Amino acid sequence: MGMLSLFPQILFLAPFSASLIRLALACVFFLMAWKHFAAPENSLRALGVLEIALSAALVLGTWTQGVALLGAARIFLDIFIPRLRVLPLSTTLLSLVMLLSLVVTGAGVFAFDLPL
C-alpha cells in the first residue's frame, strides 16, 4: 500500500525541502546580523560576525549539520538571554525547530556536504 498524499505529483520535490530550509535560515541569520551590526554595542557586533558566518555556511551548504548545531546554540542564547534577541520569540523558536530538522535530515541537494 502506498503513502497517502494530497498532492502525490509533487513528492519528487522532497529532496529540495532541506535546501529551502537552509536558505530560509540563512536569511534569518543574515537579518539577525544586520540588526546586531546596527547596534552601538561592540559585544553585539561580535554576534553579528558569527551570524554572518552561519548564514554563509548555510547558503553554501558546507558542514550543514555542524553549522545547524552551532546555530541552535546561538538561538538558545536568544531564548535564555532576551536582551540578545532581535527577532520575535516566535521566529526564534521556529528557527530552532528548522535548525534541529537540518541536524536530523542533513543538507539536502545543492550542498557541499557529506552526511555525518
A tleap script that builds the chain and sets N, CA, C and O, in Angstrom:
source leaprc.protein.ff14SB
mol = sequence {
  NMET GLY MET LEU SER LEU PHE PRO GLN ILE
  LEU PHE LEU ALA PRO PHE SER ALA SER LEU
  ILE ARG LEU ALA LEU ALA CYS VAL PHE PHE
  LEU MET ALA TRP LYS HIE PHE ALA ALA PRO
  GLU ASN SER LEU ARG ALA LEU GLY VAL LEU
  GLU ILE ALA LEU SER ALA ALA LEU VAL LEU
  GLY THR TRP THR GLN GLY VAL ALA LEU LEU
  GLY ALA ALA ARG ILE PHE LEU ASP ILE PHE
  ILE PRO ARG LEU ARG VAL LEU PRO LEU SER
  THR THR LEU LEU SER LEU VAL MET LEU LEU
  SER LEU VAL VAL THR GLY ALA GLY VAL PHE
  ALA PHE ASP LEU PRO CLEU
}
set mol.1.N position { 0.846 -1.172 0.000 }
set mol.1.CA position { 0.000 0.000 0.000 }
set mol.1.C position { 0.893 1.237 0.000 }
set mol.1.O position { 1.844 1.310 0.779 }
set mol.2.N position { 0.609 2.185 -0.842 }
set mol.2.CA position { 1.414 3.391 -0.980 }
set mol.2.C position { 1.068 4.441 0.066 }
set mol.2.O position { 0.080 4.333 0.793 }
set mol.3.N position { 1.898 5.437 0.114 }
set mol.3.CA position { 1.700 6.536 1.035 }
set mol.3.C position { 0.541 7.406 0.542 }
set mol.3.O position { 0.443 7.710 -0.647 }
set mol.4.N position { -0.327 7.798 1.461 }
set mol.4.CA position { -1.425 8.684 1.106 }
set mol.4.C position { -0.921 10.121 1.120 }
set mol.4.O position { -0.329 10.573 2.100 }
set mol.5.N position { -1.156 10.824 0.039 }
set mol.5.CA position { -0.711 12.206 -0.073 }
set mol.5.C position { -1.755 12.995 -0.838 }
set mol.5.O position { -2.351 12.497 -1.794 }
set mol.6.N position { -1.971 14.222 -0.413 }
set mol.6.CA position { -2.931 15.076 -1.084 }
set mol.6.C position { -2.451 15.445 -2.490 }
set mol.6.O position { -3.251 15.516 -3.423 }
set mol.7.N position { -1.154 15.677 -2.635 }
set mol.7.CA position { -0.566 16.020 -3.931 }
set mol.7.C position { 0.612 15.094 -4.228 }
set mol.7.O position { 1.763 15.509 -4.096 }
set mol.8.N position { 0.349 13.859 -4.622 }
set mol.8.CA position { 1.455 12.923 -4.865 }
set mol.8.C position { 2.333 13.327 -6.048 }
set mol.8.O position { 3.457 12.841 -6.171 }
set mol.9.N position { 1.843 14.197 -6.909 }
set mol.9.CA position { 2.618 14.605 -8.081 }
set mol.9.C position { 3.840 15.443 -7.702 }
set mol.9.O position { 4.800 15.509 -8.470 }
set mol.10.N position { 3.820 16.074 -6.545 }
set mol.10.CA position { 4.942 16.941 -6.186 }
set mol.10.C position { 5.909 16.299 -5.189 }
set mol.10.O position { 6.802 16.972 -4.675 }
set mol.11.N position { 5.737 15.012 -4.915 }
set mol.11.CA position { 6.637 14.344 -3.977 }
set mol.11.C position { 8.070 14.277 -4.496 }
set mol.11.O position { 9.000 14.070 -3.716 }
set mol.12.N position { 8.255 14.450 -5.800 }
set mol.12.CA position { 9.611 14.429 -6.340 }
set mol.12.C position { 10.415 15.647 -5.873 }
set mol.12.O position { 11.638 15.668 -6.016 }
set mol.13.N position { 9.754 16.642 -5.327 }
set mol.13.CA position { 10.428 17.841 -4.831 }
set mol.13.C position { 10.924 17.699 -3.390 }
set mol.13.O position { 11.551 18.620 -2.867 }
set mol.14.N position { 10.656 16.574 -2.748 }
set mol.14.CA position { 11.032 16.375 -1.346 }
set mol.14.C position { 12.516 16.601 -1.072 }
set mol.14.O position { 12.841 17.184 -0.038 }
set mol.15.N position { 13.437 16.173 -1.939 }
set mol.15.CA position { 14.857 16.424 -1.645 }
set mol.15.C position { 15.222 17.909 -1.579 }
set mol.15.O position { 16.237 18.271 -0.985 }
set mol.16.N position { 14.407 18.762 -2.180 }
set mol.16.CA position { 14.698 20.190 -2.169 }
set mol.16.C position { 14.261 20.872 -0.871 }
set mol.16.O position { 14.603 22.032 -0.638 }
set mol.17.N position { 13.517 20.169 -0.032 }
set mol.17.CA position { 12.985 20.797 1.178 }
set mol.17.C position { 14.094 21.241 2.126 }
set mol.17.O position { 14.025 22.337 2.682 }
set mol.18.N position { 15.110 20.411 2.317 }
set mol.18.CA position { 16.205 20.797 3.214 }
set mol.18.C position { 16.961 22.003 2.665 }
set mol.18.O position { 17.417 22.853 3.429 }
set mol.19.N position { 17.094 22.076 1.352 }
set mol.19.CA position { 17.764 23.238 0.756 }
set mol.19.C position { 16.957 24.511 0.991 }
set mol.19.O position { 17.523 25.571 1.259 }
set mol.20.N position { 15.655 24.405 0.892 }
set mol.20.CA position { 14.792 25.557 1.145 }
set mol.20.C position { 14.876 25.989 2.612 }
set mol.20.O position { 14.893 27.182 2.915 }
set mol.21.N position { 14.928 25.018 3.509 }
set mol.21.CA position { 15.076 25.321 4.937 }
set mol.21.C position { 16.414 26.014 5.186 }
set mol.21.O position { 16.485 26.980 5.945 }
set mol.22.N position { 17.478 25.517 4.540 }
set mol.22.CA position { 18.801 26.142 4.679 }
set mol.22.C position { 18.777 27.603 4.242 }
set mol.22.O position { 19.306 28.474 4.933 }
set mol.23.N position { 18.160 27.864 3.092 }
set mol.23.CA position { 18.116 29.238 2.579 }
set mol.23.C position { 17.279 30.154 3.477 }
set mol.23.O position { 17.638 31.313 3.690 }
set mol.24.N position { 16.178 29.640 3.996 }
set mol.24.CA position { 15.345 30.445 4.898 }
set mol.24.C position { 16.103 30.781 6.182 }
set mol.24.O position { 16.030 31.908 6.673 }
set mol.25.N position { 16.826 29.807 6.721 }
set mol.25.CA position { 17.608 30.060 7.931 }
set mol.25.C position { 18.756 31.022 7.664 }
set mol.25.O position { 19.102 31.836 8.520 }
set mol.26.N position { 19.344 30.929 6.482 }
set mol.26.CA position { 20.410 31.870 6.124 }
set mol.26.C position { 19.867 33.296 6.122 }
set mol.26.O position { 20.549 34.223 6.560 }
set mol.27.N position { 18.653 33.471 5.632 }
set mol.27.CA position { 18.024 34.803 5.646 }
set mol.27.C position { 17.780 35.279 7.076 }
set mol.27.O position { 17.981 36.453 7.387 }
set mol.28.N position { 17.350 34.372 7.940 }
set mol.28.CA position { 17.102 34.732 9.342 }
set mol.28.C position { 18.404 35.167 10.012 }
set mol.28.O position { 18.441 36.197 10.685 }
set mol.29.N position { 19.474 34.385 9.830 }
set mol.29.CA position { 20.749 34.744 10.455 }
set mol.29.C position { 21.320 36.034 9.865 }
set mol.29.O position { 21.939 36.821 10.581 }
set mol.30.N position { 21.114 36.252 8.571 }
set mol.30.CA position { 21.588 37.497 7.965 }
set mol.30.C position { 20.842 38.697 8.548 }
set mol.30.O position { 21.449 39.732 8.824 }
set mol.31.N position { 19.533 38.560 8.735 }
set mol.31.CA position { 18.745 39.638 9.337 }
set mol.31.C position { 19.182 39.897 10.779 }
set mol.31.O position { 19.266 41.046 11.212 }
set mol.32.N position { 19.459 38.821 11.516 }
set mol.32.CA position { 19.947 38.987 12.885 }
set mol.32.C position { 21.280 39.732 12.888 }
set mol.32.O position { 21.493 40.632 13.700 }
set mol.33.N position { 22.174 39.353 11.978 }
set mol.33.CA position { 23.477 40.011 11.899 }
set mol.33.C position { 23.312 41.484 11.543 }
set mol.33.O position { 23.979 42.345 12.117 }
set mol.34.N position { 22.433 41.767 10.605 }
set mol.34.CA position { 22.184 43.152 10.184 }
set mol.34.C position { 21.765 44.002 11.387 }
set mol.34.O position { 22.249 45.118 11.574 }
set mol.35.N position { 20.861 43.453 12.193 }
set mol.35.CA position { 20.377 44.197 13.359 }
set mol.35.C position { 21.454 44.317 14.433 }
set mol.35.O position { 21.515 45.328 15.133 }
set mol.36.N position { 22.310 43.289 14.571 }
set mol.36.CA position { 23.383 43.380 15.559 }
set mol.36.C position { 24.460 44.367 15.126 }
set mol.36.O position { 25.035 45.058 15.967 }
set mol.37.N position { 24.740 44.443 13.835 }
set mol.37.CA position { 25.718 45.424 13.361 }
set mol.37.C position { 25.197 46.851 13.532 }
set mol.37.O position { 25.983 47.785 13.692 }
set mol.38.N position { 23.901 47.016 13.500 }
set mol.38.CA position { 23.313 48.343 13.679 }
set mol.38.C position { 23.329 48.778 15.141 }
set mol.38.O position { 23.170 49.962 15.438 }
set mol.39.N position { 23.521 47.826 16.056 }
set mol.39.CA position { 23.535 48.146 17.486 }
set mol.39.C position { 24.851 48.839 17.850 }
set mol.39.O position { 25.900 48.505 17.298 }
set mol.40.N position { 24.800 49.794 18.768 }
set mol.40.CA position { 26.016 50.524 19.135 }
set mol.40.C position { 26.991 49.723 20.005 }
set mol.40.O position { 28.152 50.110 20.139 }
set mol.41.N position { 26.542 48.623 20.592 }
set mol.41.CA position { 27.404 47.839 21.474 }
set mol.41.C position { 28.331 46.945 20.660 }
set mol.41.O position { 27.889 46.256 19.741 }
set mol.42.N position { 29.612 46.957 20.997 }
set mol.42.CA position { 30.583 46.129 20.278 }
set mol.42.C position { 30.376 44.644 20.528 }
set mol.42.O position { 30.665 43.826 19.655 }
set mol.43.N position { 29.879 44.282 21.710 }
set mol.43.CA position { 29.669 42.866 22.007 }
set mol.43.C position { 28.613 42.261 21.083 }
set mol.43.O position { 28.716 41.096 20.700 }
set mol.44.N position { 27.607 43.044 20.727 }
set mol.44.CA position { 26.579 42.541 19.821 }
set mol.44.C position { 27.104 42.431 18.394 }
set mol.44.O position { 26.624 41.603 17.619 }
set mol.45.N position { 28.073 43.247 18.045 }
set mol.45.CA position { 28.670 43.142 16.713 }
set mol.45.C position { 29.436 41.834 16.566 }
set mol.45.O position { 29.512 41.281 15.469 }
set mol.46.N position { 30.003 41.337 17.656 }
set mol.46.CA position { 30.680 40.036 17.607 }
set mol.46.C position { 29.673 38.935 17.274 }
set mol.46.O position { 29.992 38.002 16.537 }
set mol.47.N position { 28.470 39.041 17.810 }
set mol.47.CA position { 27.424 38.084 17.454 }
set mol.47.C position { 27.073 38.209 15.978 }
set mol.47.O position { 26.774 37.212 15.320 }
set mol.48.N position { 27.109 39.425 15.462 }
set mol.48.CA position { 26.828 39.651 14.046 }
set mol.48.C position { 27.820 38.938 13.150 }
set mol.48.O position { 27.442 38.408 12.106 }
set mol.49.N position { 29.085 38.919 13.545 }
set mol.49.CA position { 30.108 38.214 12.761 }
set mol.49.C position { 29.807 36.715 12.744 }
set mol.49.O position { 29.897 36.072 11.699 }
set mol.50.N position { 29.449 36.164 13.905 }
set mol.50.CA position { 29.087 34.744 13.972 }
set mol.50.C position { 27.876 34.459 13.093 }
set mol.50.O position { 27.843 33.449 12.390 }
set mol.51.N position { 26.898 35.326 13.127 }
set mol.51.CA position { 25.679 35.108 12.346 }
set mol.51.C position { 25.934 35.210 10.843 }
set mol.51.O position { 25.315 34.488 10.062 }
set mol.52.N position { 26.831 36.089 10.435 }
set mol.52.CA position { 27.199 36.164 9.012 }
set mol.52.C position { 27.878 34.866 8.586 }
set mol.52.O position { 27.606 34.346 7.504 }
set mol.53.N position { 28.759 34.345 9.436 }
set mol.53.CA position { 29.438 33.081 9.116 }
set mol.53.C position { 28.432 31.936 9.021 }
set mol.53.O position { 28.517 31.107 8.115 }
set mol.54.N position { 27.486 31.889 9.950 }
set mol.54.CA position { 26.446 30.857 9.904 }
set mol.54.C position { 25.611 30.992 8.636 }
set mol.54.O position { 25.298 29.997 7.982 }
set mol.55.N position { 25.258 32.207 8.300 }
set mol.55.CA position { 24.450 32.454 7.109 }
set mol.55.C position { 25.178 32.004 5.846 }
set mol.55.O position { 24.589 31.351 4.986 }
set mol.56.N position { 26.450 32.351 5.735 }
set mol.56.CA position { 27.229 31.972 4.551 }
set mol.56.C position { 27.367 30.458 4.443 }
set mol.56.O position { 27.242 29.896 3.355 }
set mol.57.N position { 27.625 29.800 5.569 }
set mol.57.CA position { 27.770 28.343 5.544 }
set mol.57.C position { 26.457 27.665 5.172 }
set mol.57.O position { 26.462 26.648 4.478 }
set mol.58.N position { 25.343 28.211 5.622 }
set mol.58.CA position { 24.047 27.625 5.272 }
set mol.58.C position { 23.726 27.822 3.794 }
set mol.58.O position { 23.186 26.919 3.155 }
set mol.59.N position { 24.049 28.978 3.250 }
set mol.59.CA position { 23.798 29.212 1.825 }
set mol.59.C position { 24.633 28.252 0.983 }
set mol.59.O position { 24.137 27.665 0.021 }
set mol.60.N position { 25.904 28.098 1.353 }
set mol.60.CA position { 26.791 27.225 0.585 }
set mol.60.C position { 26.539 25.746 0.854 }
set mol.60.O position { 26.880 24.900 0.027 }
set mol.61.N position { 25.948 25.430 1.992 }
set mol.61.CA position { 25.704 24.038 2.331 }
set mol.61.C position { 26.954 23.323 2.798 }
set mol.61.O position { 27.102 22.121 2.574 }
set mol.62.N position { 27.859 24.046 3.447 }
set mol.62.CA position { 29.088 23.439 3.949 }
set mol.62.C position { 28.933 23.106 5.425 }
set mol.62.O position { 28.485 23.940 6.212 }
set mol.63.N position { 29.302 21.891 5.797 }
set mol.63.CA position { 29.231 21.418 7.184 }
set mol.63.C position { 27.864 21.711 7.793 }
set mol.63.O position { 27.769 22.224 8.908 }
set mol.64.N position { 26.833 21.388 7.072 }
set mol.64.CA position { 25.484 21.832 7.436 }
set mol.64.C position { 25.046 21.347 8.807 }
set mol.64.O position { 24.487 22.122 9.584 }
set mol.65.N position { 25.288 20.087 9.120 }
set mol.65.CA position { 24.808 19.592 10.403 }
set mol.65.C position { 25.561 20.234 11.568 }
set mol.65.O position { 24.957 20.552 12.593 }
set mol.66.N position { 26.857 20.426 11.424 }
set mol.66.CA position { 27.624 21.119 12.460 }
set mol.66.C position { 27.216 22.573 12.587 }
set mol.66.O position { 27.093 23.098 13.694 }
set mol.67.N position { 27.005 23.224 11.452 }
set mol.67.CA position { 26.559 24.623 11.450 }
set mol.67.C position { 25.171 24.719 12.076 }
set mol.67.O position { 24.880 25.676 12.793 }
set mol.68.N position { 24.319 23.743 11.811 }
set mol.68.CA position { 22.975 23.749 12.400 }
set mol.68.C position { 23.051 23.610 13.922 }
set mol.68.O position { 22.282 24.251 14.639 }
set mol.69.N position { 23.961 22.786 14.414 }
set mol.69.CA position { 24.129 22.669 15.868 }
set mol.69.C position { 24.650 23.972 16.468 }
set mol.69.O position { 24.182 24.406 17.521 }
set mol.70.N position { 25.614 24.593 15.799 }
set mol.70.CA position { 26.132 25.878 16.270 }
set mol.70.C position { 25.039 26.950 16.217 }
set mol.70.O position { 24.927 27.777 17.122 }
set mol.71.N position { 24.245 26.926 15.159 }
set mol.71.CA position { 23.126 27.862 15.051 }
set mol.71.C position { 22.092 27.636 16.143 }
set mol.71.O position { 21.523 28.590 16.672 }
set mol.72.N position { 21.847 26.372 16.481 }
set mol.72.CA position { 20.899 26.069 17.559 }
set mol.72.C position { 21.421 26.609 18.890 }
set mol.72.O position { 20.652 27.127 19.699 }
set mol.73.N position { 22.729 26.485 19.112 }
set mol.73.CA position { 23.315 27.051 20.332 }
set mol.73.C position { 23.148 28.566 20.348 }
set mol.73.O position { 22.856 29.155 21.389 }
set mol.74.N position { 23.331 29.183 19.203 }
set mol.74.CA position { 23.158 30.643 19.090 }
set mol.74.C position { 21.703 31.042 19.369 }
set mol.74.O position { 21.443 32.053 20.022 }
set mol.75.N position { 20.769 30.242 18.869 }
set mol.75.CA position { 19.346 30.519 19.100 }
set mol.75.C position { 18.992 30.326 20.581 }
set mol.75.O position { 18.182 31.073 21.129 }
set mol.76.N position { 19.604 29.319 21.228 }
set mol.76.CA position { 19.361 29.125 22.661 }
set mol.76.C position { 19.787 30.357 23.460 }
set mol.76.O position { 19.154 30.699 24.458 }
set mol.77.N position { 20.861 31.024 23.021 }
set mol.77.CA position { 21.255 32.273 23.681 }
set mol.77.C position { 20.133 33.301 23.604 }
set mol.77.O position { 19.852 33.997 24.580 }
set mol.78.N position { 19.498 33.392 22.451 }
set mol.78.CA position { 18.383 34.334 22.293 }
set mol.78.C position { 17.207 33.973 23.193 }
set mol.78.O position { 16.521 34.854 23.712 }
set mol.79.N position { 16.981 32.688 23.373 }
set mol.79.CA position { 15.845 32.253 24.189 }
set mol.79.C position { 16.095 32.552 25.666 }
set mol.79.O position { 15.203 33.030 26.367 }
set mol.80.N position { 17.320 32.266 26.139 }
set mol.80.CA position { 17.598 32.389 27.568 }
set mol.80.C position { 18.176 33.745 27.978 }
set mol.80.O position { 18.189 34.072 29.164 }
set mol.81.N position { 18.653 34.540 27.012 }
set mol.81.CA position { 19.126 35.898 27.297 }
set mol.81.C position { 18.346 36.835 26.376 }
set mol.81.O position { 18.819 37.176 25.292 }
set mol.82.N position { 17.167 37.248 26.798 }
set mol.82.CA position { 16.273 38.010 25.913 }
set mol.82.C position { 16.855 39.326 25.382 }
set mol.82.O position { 16.420 39.789 24.328 }
set mol.83.N position { 17.813 39.937 26.066 }
set mol.83.CA position { 18.366 41.203 25.569 }
set mol.83.C position { 19.172 41.004 24.292 }
set mol.83.O position { 19.428 41.968 23.570 }
set mol.84.N position { 19.577 39.766 23.999 }
set mol.84.CA position { 20.300 39.475 22.760 }
set mol.84.C position { 19.358 39.289 21.579 }
set mol.84.O position { 19.777 39.350 20.423 }
set mol.85.N position { 18.085 39.061 21.877 }
set mol.85.CA position { 17.115 38.736 20.831 }
set mol.85.C position { 16.738 39.974 20.032 }
set mol.85.O position { 16.341 40.993 20.597 }
set mol.86.N position { 16.867 39.876 18.709 }
set mol.86.CA position { 16.486 40.991 17.836 }
set mol.86.C position { 15.270 40.644 16.980 }
set mol.86.O position { 14.738 41.501 16.275 }
set mol.87.N position { 14.839 39.403 17.043 }
set mol.87.CA position { 13.660 38.951 16.303 }
set mol.87.C position { 12.612 38.478 17.304 }
set mol.87.O position { 12.956 38.180 18.447 }
set mol.88.N position { 11.353 38.401 16.910 }
set mol.88.CA position { 10.312 37.922 17.834 }
set mol.88.C position { 10.595 36.497 18.319 }
set mol.88.O position { 11.259 35.713 17.641 }
set mol.89.N position { 10.080 36.188 19.494 }
set mol.89.CA position { 10.284 34.859 20.065 }
set mol.89.C position { 9.729 33.776 19.148 }
set mol.89.O position { 10.310 32.695 19.056 }
set mol.90.N position { 8.632 34.038 18.479 }
set mol.90.CA position { 8.049 33.038 17.578 }
set mol.90.C position { 9.015 32.707 16.440 }
set mol.90.O position { 9.158 31.541 16.074 }
set mol.91.N position { 9.672 33.712 15.881 }
set mol.91.CA position { 10.658 33.483 14.820 }
set mol.91.C position { 11.850 32.716 15.365 }
set mol.91.O position { 12.394 31.836 14.697 }
set mol.92.N position { 12.249 33.052 16.575 }
set mol.92.CA position { 13.379 32.380 17.209 }
set mol.92.C position { 13.079 30.902 17.420 }
set mol.92.O position { 13.913 30.049 17.118 }
set mol.93.N position { 11.903 30.598 17.934 }
set mol.93.CA position { 11.542 29.198 18.186 }
set mol.93.C position { 11.387 28.413 16.885 }
set mol.93.O position { 11.810 27.260 16.802 }
set mol.94.N position { 10.788 29.026 15.879 }
set mol.94.CA position { 10.655 28.364 14.584 }
set mol.94.C position { 12.034 28.092 13.976 }
set mol.94.O position { 12.255 27.037 13.382 }
set mol.95.N position { 12.949 29.034 14.125 }
set mol.95.CA position { 14.311 28.835 13.622 }
set mol.95.C position { 14.984 27.670 14.330 }
set mol.95.O position { 15.707 26.894 13.706 }
set mol.96.N position { 14.751 27.545 15.627 }
set mol.96.CA position { 15.327 26.425 16.374 }
set mol.96.C position { 14.815 25.091 15.839 }
set mol.96.O position { 15.594 24.156 15.657 }
set mol.97.N position { 13.528 25.001 15.590 }
set mol.97.CA position { 12.948 23.766 15.046 }
set mol.97.C position { 13.525 23.459 13.664 }
set mol.97.O position { 13.833 22.307 13.358 }
set mol.98.N position { 13.670 24.484 12.838 }
set mol.98.CA position { 14.230 24.287 11.495 }
set mol.98.C position { 15.689 23.835 11.571 }
set mol.98.O position { 16.107 22.968 10.804 }
set mol.99.N position { 16.462 24.415 12.486 }
set mol.99.CA position { 17.860 24.010 12.647 }
set mol.99.C position { 17.964 22.559 13.101 }
set mol.99.O position { 18.797 21.805 12.597 }
set mol.100.N position { 17.127 22.171 14.045 }
set mol.100.CA position { 17.160 20.785 14.519 }
set mol.100.C position { 16.711 19.815 13.432 }
set mol.100.O position { 17.182 18.678 13.388 }
set mol.101.N position { 15.815 20.245 12.562 }
set mol.101.CA position { 15.423 19.370 11.451 }
set mol.101.C position { 16.582 19.190 10.478 }
set mol.101.O position { 16.723 18.117 9.891 }
set mol.102.N position { 17.412 20.212 10.292 }
set mol.102.CA position { 18.593 20.060 9.438 }
set mol.102.C position { 19.600 19.094 10.050 }
set mol.102.O position { 20.280 18.362 9.329 }
set mol.103.N position { 19.697 19.090 11.375 }
set mol.103.CA position { 20.600 18.137 12.031 }
set mol.103.C position { 20.148 16.716 11.735 }
set mol.103.O position { 20.975 15.840 11.478 }
set mol.104.N position { 18.848 16.484 11.768 }
set mol.104.CA position { 18.307 15.137 11.571 }
set mol.104.C position { 18.298 14.732 10.099 }
set mol.104.O position { 18.656 13.602 9.767 }
set mol.105.N position { 17.894 15.642 9.216 }
set mol.105.CA position { 17.702 15.265 7.810 }
set mol.105.C position { 18.922 15.475 6.936 }
set mol.105.O position { 19.025 14.857 5.876 }
set mol.106.N position { 19.842 16.321 7.344 }
set mol.106.CA position { 21.012 16.592 6.513 }
set mol.106.C position { 20.818 17.828 5.655 }
set mol.106.O position { 19.854 18.576 5.820 }
set mol.107.N position { 21.754 18.028 4.735 }
set mol.107.CA position { 21.846 19.289 3.999 }
set mol.107.C position { 20.899 19.395 2.819 }
set mol.107.O position { 20.571 20.509 2.408 }
set mol.108.N position { 20.455 18.306 2.267 }
set mol.108.CA position { 19.624 18.365 1.071 }
set mol.108.C position { 20.472 18.477 -0.180 }
set mol.108.O position { 21.689 18.299 -0.131 }
set mol.109.N position { 19.833 18.770 -1.295 }
set mol.109.CA position { 20.556 18.899 -2.559 }
set mol.109.C position { 21.219 20.275 -2.632 }
set mol.109.O position { 20.924 21.159 -1.828 }
set mol.110.N position { 22.093 20.441 -3.579 }
set mol.110.CA position { 22.840 21.690 -3.778 }
set mol.110.C position { 23.678 22.051 -2.558 }
set mol.110.O position { 23.763 23.224 -2.193 }
set mol.111.N position { 24.294 21.062 -1.925 }
set mol.111.CA position { 25.139 21.309 -0.761 }
set mol.111.C position { 26.498 20.656 -0.979 }
set mol.111.O position { 26.614 19.617 -1.629 }
set mol.112.N position { 27.501 21.280 -0.430 }
set mol.112.CA position { 28.846 20.707 -0.462 }
set mol.112.C position { 29.085 20.018 0.865 }
set mol.112.O position { 30.006 20.374 1.601 }
set mol.113.N position { 28.276 19.054 1.165 }
set mol.113.CA position { 28.260 18.455 2.486 }
set mol.113.C position { 28.098 16.948 2.361 }
set mol.113.O position { 27.423 16.457 1.456 }
set mol.114.N position { 28.718 16.230 3.270 }
set mol.114.CA position { 28.510 14.795 3.365 }
set mol.114.C position { 27.788 14.522 4.671 }
set mol.114.O position { 28.085 15.169 5.675 }
set mol.115.N position { 26.848 13.584 4.694 }
set mol.115.CA position { 26.140 13.299 5.942 }
set mol.115.C position { 27.091 12.739 6.992 }
set mol.115.O position { 28.042 12.025 6.674 }
set mol.116.N position { 26.814 13.076 8.250 }
set mol.116.CA position { 27.651 12.578 9.353 }
set mol.116.C position { 27.401 11.117 9.614 }
set mol.116.O position { 28.017 10.534 10.507 }
savepdb mol mol.pdb
quit
